[in-house]
Amino acid sequence: MDDMNQRELLFKENVLLKEINETNINGKPLSPFEKFILAYRFVTDRLYVEVNDGEDLSKSRSVISVLNGDKIVCAGFANLLSVILNRLDIPCTTECVVAYDKSKEAYGNHATCIVRLIDPKYNIDGIYYSDPTTDSAVKKNNSYGFTSFNSALVRFE
């Protein structure tokens, strides 16, 4: 990654982090869970788009390419969420898991996140599975928009 791309990435990250950190509710700073929700919404507001045949796969997976481009797949969603959460002091790792179809046959790999979230305000203290890809934007009537928080924080049982 050249210096210009690194500076662009840091600038975009810092703008987002400043926005999240300066957001408040009734004059009070956001709790860790509230910061997580804003970060998750930012990441999932993207439309899943794979690279074209012959295109560099990093265009849909690396954080800088995802922030500067229009392509993103599961690895890009997970990498972006992980970087943002870690910068917000919410521990998060990207994990690769085997994906199964409805008949329980393995058909490939899928990138997700493991989040350690502690927030006394909401009585949250646990390790969670988070899959921003499944909650990512969907295209409808030539526009796209947010879908849900169904896979935002799934507690390990």
C-alpha positions, -999 to 999 in steps of 0.1 A, spaced: 0 0 0 15 33 -10 17 64 13 -12 82 -4 -36 53 0 -25 48 36 -32 85 43 -66 83 26 -76 52 46 -65 69 79 -84 100 70 -116 81 62 -113 60 94 -106 91 115 -136 109 101 -159 79 109 -144 74 143 -147 111 151 -184 110 141 -191 80 162 -171 93 192 -188 127 190 -223 114 187 -242 116 219 -276 109 234 -290 137 256 -255 152 259 -239 119 271 -213 100 251 -223 67 234 -219 35 253 -198 7 238 -230 -11 225 -243 22 210 -209 26 192 -211 -9 180 -245 -3 165 -233 28 146 -202 10 133 -223 -20 123 -248 2 105 -219 20 87 -205 -13 75 -237 -30 65 -249 0 45 -229 -14 16 -242 -36 -12 -225 -70 -16 -206 -69 -49 -181 -94 -60 -151 -86 -82 -153 -94 -119 -134 -123 -135 -97 -115 -136 -100 -86 -112 -78 -85 -81 -96 -101 -52 -83 -76 -27 -106 -50 -43 -135 -66 -24 -116 -76 7 -90 -50 18 -102 -22 40 -87 5 19 -103 -9 -13 -137 -14 4 -136 22 16 -125 36 -17 -144 13 -41 -178 -3 -48 -169 -39 -43 -172 -59 -10 -177 -95 -1 -177 -112 33 -140 -107 40 -144 -70 32 -174 -67 56 -156 -85 84 -123 -68 79 -139 -33 79 -160 -40 110 -130 -54 128 -108 -24 121 -135 1 131 -144 -17 163 -108 -22 174 -102 16 168 -132 22 191 -116 -1 218 -141 -28 212 -121 -60 207 -129 -78 175 -113 -104 153 -121 -116 119 -126 -154 116 -131 -176 86 -157 -204 89 -169 -232 67 -203 -223 51 -230 -249 48 -261 -250 26 -296 -260 38 -288 -297 33 -258 -293 56 -233 -297 27 -201 -276 30 -199 -252 0 -171 -227 8 -157 -204 34 -172 -173 50 -156 -145 69 -173 -133 101 -163 -114 133 -160 -124 169 -167 -94 192 -160 -90 229 -185 -65 241 -189 -51 277 -215 -24 283 -228 -19 318 -255 5 306 -273 -24 287 -260 -52 310 -240 -67 281 -209 -87 289 -200 -115 265 -183 -128 234 -205 -126 203 -206 -138 167 -212 -110 143 -219 -114 106 -223 -80 88 -225 -97 54 -259 -113 61 -273 -79 73 -258 -59 44 -277 -37 21 -299 -52 -6 -308 -37 -39 -345 -27 -44 -359 -6 -73 -325 7 -84 -316 18 -49 -303 0 -19 -308 2 18 -302 -13 52 -319 -46 60 -316 -56 96 -296 -63 127 -304 -101 127 -268 -111 128 -253 -81 146 -246 -98 179 -253 -135 183 -242 -149 217 -223 -181 218 -242 -207 237 
